Amino acid sequence: MRVDDRNNIGPAAPETGRTQETQKLDRASTASSGTQDSGGDRVEFSSSLGRLAQAISADGAERASRVQTLATAYQAGRYQPDSQATSQGMIAEAVAASHE
């Protein structure tokens, strides 16, 4: 992640160039080894992130399948929506959103 502070009066121009060189070297070593030993900030992603991404992807595929099924039923004239369940779902969603 790069943060540019345009109001920073920081180091002189030669030092700025040196900082950029160091960042390039750090990125190169991080890319090859997967870690950073310079004592700076470091981010590690756990396997939980991978599982979360898979769950989101699976949810998206499941949702797309459900939408396709509903579209087919609607086009065939077989879709009978449950107005009570729809209204309850809308209210529950609105209540949950108001508590965020």
HELIX and SHEET records of a PDB file:
HELIX    1   1 ALA A   13  SER A   33  1                                  21    
HELIX    2   2 SER A   47  GLN A   75  1                                  29    
HELIX    3   3 SER A   83  SER A   98  1                                  16    
END                                                                             
